[in-house]
Structure formats: structure tokens, C-alpha cells
Amino acid sequence: WEGDIRGQQALTNPNMYNKLKKEFRSNSCLVLTDYPPGYVYSINDLNIYDVGSNYSSSTAIVVVYDIRGFNISQTRVFCDRLSFEYKARVVMPDFFRGNEFRRNSARFSASLINILGTAAPANMSELGAWLAQAGNWSQVEKDLIMVNEQLKKDRAKQLAILGFCWGGLQVLRACGQLADYYSTGISIHGASLTVTDAQNLQRPMMFLAAGNDPPLTNITATLNQKSFGNLCEYKVYPNMIHGFASAGANFSNPENVAALDDVHDRCNKFLTKILTNSGMIVASTVKLVLLTFYILVNNIYYI
């Protein structure tokens, strides 16, 4: 988790932040230029990292970070690049409100192993208590609704949601319980994904996993039974470990950067596929409603 430590330091040191981005560009086959960073502001008591609000696109993407929280440079760089390449507004709320799960020695490592489902450490109760307080779904749901409503006021017509680790689970839930807001979702090395949440899914999703993440077999089997199952996509990066796209990203490792290049490419193509189809469906529905109204008005006129 060297990338995690350097990512935290970079936010307090602009030179290091720029160095991380330079490392990313120098090792990437796809990143040909720098891209503008976002800024932080608040809605009520919720801090939000916002990038790309100047784009004319009617699409906005909500990002849900991993358990390392809001102040991780690699996660923000992901948001910056996603916004720049997809030409859309990207917002990342601070759901934990500064109370992210702290990385200190064995506590964080053991808890991370537990999240991956590969062991049951003694400090499970500690992690569970923290999640219940800082990351429970009822609070996340309220925060998402508040952010979504603000994005709609800002004239966003289509919303997508993307999350890492703990955030991947929130995306799965959001595309089921808040499906009226979102057209699609993307889970990147999602943690604790359940068949129950997959059964409740109402929107097509893409799932990207690391080699040491739990298999997606049960999730895939469940979603294949849905009407939109053929639109869902799955990809495993066998040489990557959990966290490679967010807090654990190591921009000085060419193999990690190559995997990130592929992640961004897949995200852009998947969003284009789903959101373009969704936009066409909405446009067709509007035309049908207008045509029906026109016919009704003319029938009344001639009666």
C-alpha cells in the first residue's frame, strides 16, 4: 500500500501531487496530456470533490470512494481523468465526513483481508462498528439523494455512479434502491457484494475486479437472469490486487498503470454504450408522449 501512503501525503504537498500525476502520465500509453484537477466545496455538512462542471455534457457521474476515504490523491486523479476523458462532470462526496477507517499497522491490513472475504480477523467487530457508524447505507442513501437533487438542479439529465471497494457495494445498492436516479453503475474491486443486492438491481452495471477479489460467479449468474443482463460487463485483472485503481494505485508501476488505462477505457466505452441507449430511449418516449398528446388534441378538435 505504498501508493496509499504517498497519496495521503500528496494532498498536503502540491509538488508531490503533481509528481504522482507526472508518474501516471509517463507510464501510461493513453494519457497524452495533463488534465485539470477539481475543487472541494460543501453542501450542508457534506464536502464534495467536483471536477468538470464546466463541460456542457448533460451527464454527471457520482463517485463513491473506498474505505480510505476522501483525501486520497489516487482516487481524485481517477476522478480528474474520468471527467477529462468522458467530458462529463464528476462529483465525489465525503460520505465518511472525515472519519475514514484509519490505516495503522495490522488493524487496517487485517480488516482489509476481512472485507475481501478471505479471512475472519479478531478485529471484525471494530470494522463492523466503524461501518455501522460512518458507512451505513441509510446515511449513504440520504447523501446520494441530496447530491443527485443538486445535480438535477444544475441541469444534469443523466446520472451514473461508480465506486471502489466499499463504494462498489454502495453502487450495487444505489442501482437497485435509487434506480430512478441512475442509468447505470460501475463497481471497481467492489467489496462484500451480495447476491441479494444483485437480485434487487434494476440497472445494467459493469464489474471490474482484482485477482484477489472474491469471484463474481454468483453475481454474474444472478444478473444473467435479468432483462438487461446482456448489457452487464465483467472483467478480472488477475495480476492486480484489491485497491489497484484507487487508494492502492501505484503510478510508478507500469503494470498497475496499464491496468488503470484499461479500466478507464472500459469505463468510457461502457458509459457511452449505456448512456447513449438510455438517452435514445428517453428521447423516443418524449416523442411518443408528444405524438399521443397531438392526436388527442386533434381528435377533440374534430369531435
N, C-alpha and C positions, 0 to 999 in steps of 0.2 A: 504493500500500500504506500510506496514511496510517492506515487502521484497524488494521493490524498493529502499527505503532509505538505508537499510543495504547493498544492492548490490552495490550502488554507493560508500559507504564508504569502502567496501572490496577491491576495486581496488586500493585504496591508502594505504591499510593496509593488507599486505600478510597474517598476522596471522588471520585476520577476514575472508579473502577469504578462507583459509584452514578450518576455523571453519564452514563456510557455507557448504563447501563440506562434512565435517565430519557429520554435522547435516543431510544432504541429505542421506548419507550412513546409518546412524544409524536408520533412519525412513523408509528406503526402504527395500522392500522384495527382490529386484532384484539386487541392486548394491552391489556386494560382495567385491569389491576391489576399490582402488583409480585408477585414470586414469590421464595420463599426460595432462597438460594444453598446450594451443597453444602459439603463439607469434605474435607480431604485426610488420608489415613492410609496405612499401608504393610502389604502382605502380603509377608513376607520382604524382599527389596530393591526391591520394586515399589511405587512411590507410586500411589495411586488417588484420583481425584476422584469423590466419591459424593454424589448428591443424590436425595432421595425415598425413603430407606429406611424412612420412617415410613408410607408408603402401604400399604394392605392388599392391593394387587394382587399376584397371583402371577406377574406378568410383570416381567422385568428386561431392560434394553436396554444393551448394551455399545457404547460409542462409541470409535472409532479416529480420533484426530486427524490433521491434515495435517502436512507436514514442518516446520511452525513449532513443533510440539511441544505440551507440557503447559501452559505458563504463558502462555496467550493468553486474555484476558478474553472476546473474542467467542465463542470456542469453548465456554467454560464457561457463558456466558449462553445459548448454544444448548442445552446440556445442562439448565440450570435450567428453561428454558421447555418443553422437550420433556417433562421429568419432571412439571412442574406441569400441563400441558395434557392429557397422556395418563394422568396419575395413576399413574405407574409409577416404579420405581427405575431410575436411570441411573448407570452407572459408566464412568469414562474412565481407563484405566491409562496410566502414563507408560512406554510401550514403549521410548523412547529413553533413559530413565533420566537425563534432564537433558542429554543430548548431542544436542539437536536441531540441524538444519542452520542455521547462523548466517546472519542477514541482514546482509551487509556489501557495500554498493555493487554492482558489476557481477557479483560471484560468484553471489549469490543470484538476481538477475534473469535471468542467462543460464542458470542451472541450472533455474529455473522454466520458461523457454521450452523447454528440452530435455525436461522432464517432459511438457509439453503436446504434444510431438511435432512442433513447428513449426520447429525448428532443431536444429543439432548443434554446440553451442559447444565451444570448445577445452578447457574445464574439465570435460568429461564424465567423465573418469577420476576427478576429485576427488569429484564427486557419487556416482559408482558405488562408490568406496571407502567413502564415508560410509554409503551404504545397505547395503553388504555387512556393515559393522561394527555399525551401530546399528539397521538396519531390515530385517534378513534374515528371511525367512519362518519358518525353523526356530525362531528365538528368539520371534518373534511367536506362533507356534503354541503353544509351551510356556507363554507368558504367558497366552494366551487360555484354555487348558485349566485352568491354576491358578485364574484368575478365575472361570471357569464352575463349577468344582467348589465354590468358596467360595459362589457364588450359590445353587447347589443345596443346600448345607448350610444356607443362610439361607432355605430353603423356596421358592425361585423354581421354578416349574413350567414356565414358558415363557421362552425366551430369544430375543431378536432382536439384530441387530448393525447398526450404522450407522457409516459412515466418510466422511471428506472427503479429496480429493486422493489422496495416498499411502494413506491409510486406506481409500479406496474400493476400491483393489486388494486390500487385505487382507480386506475384506468379501467380495469375489467369491471369493477363495480359501477363506475360512472356511466359506462356504455350500456349498462343494464338499467340502473335505477334513475339515471339522469339522461336517458336516451333522447328525450325531447330537445335537449340542447345540442348533443353531439352527433355528427355524421359518421365519425369513425374514431378509433383509438389505436395506439401503438404501445405495446409493452416491451421494454428492453431489459433483459435479465430480470424479469419480474419475480418477486418472492412470494411464497405462500399462496400461489394461485390455486383456487379450488374448483372442483367440478360443479359445485353448487352455484358459484358465481358465474361460471361458464354457461350453465343452464339458463341463467337469467339474462344473458347477453342479448341485446336487441340490435346491435350494430356490428358490421364487419370489423375485424381487428387484425393487426399483424403482430406476431410474437417473435422476438429475437432473443436468443438465449446463449449463454456462455457454456463452455464444455462441462463445467462442474455444476451447472444448474440442474434441478430436477427435470426429468424427461417431460416433454409436452404431450406425450401419448394420449393421456386421458382427456386433456383439453381439446386436442385435435379430434378425437373420436366424438366428443360431445358436440363440437361446433359443426362437424361434418353433417350432422342431422338437421341443422337449421337451414332455412330457405336461402340464407346468404352465405352458407358455409363455403361455397366455391369461391367466394371473394376473399376469404381469410387467407393469410400467408404465414409461413413459419420458416425460421432459419436458425440453425445452431452453429456457433463458431467453436469448433472442438478445441482449438489451441488457445482460446481466451478463457480467463477466469472471471467469476462474478464481479461486476463493477467496472469492466473494461471500457465502457462507454461513458461513464460519469465520474464519480469520485475516485475510482481506481485507475482511471486512464493515465497511461504513461506516454506522453507525447514524444519522448526521446527514444521510444522503442518502435522501430519501423513496422514490426509485425502488428503491434497494437494500433498504430496509425492506419495501416492498411485495412484492418478490420473496421475501424471507425469510418474510413472512406466508404466502405461497402455499406455500413449501417446508414450513413447519410444518403447514399444513392438509393437504397431500398426505401427509405422513408419518403424521399421526394417522389419516387415513382408510385409508391402505394397511395400517398395522399392525392396525387394527381388522378390516379385511377378512380378512387372512391369519391373524391370531392367533385370531380368533373361529372361523373354519373349522377351524383346527388343533385348537383346544380341543374342538370338537364331535366331530372325528374320534377324538381320544384318548378322550373320554367314551364314544363308541359302541363303541370297541374294548374298553374295560374292561367294559362291559355285556355284550358278546358273549362275552368270556372267562368272566365270572361265570356267564352262562347255560349255556355249554358245560360248565363245572365242575358246575353244579347237575344238568344232565341226566346226566352221567357218574356222579355220586354216586347219583342215584336209580336208574339202571339197575343199578348194582352192588348196591344195596339189595334190588331185586326179583328178582335172579338167584337 
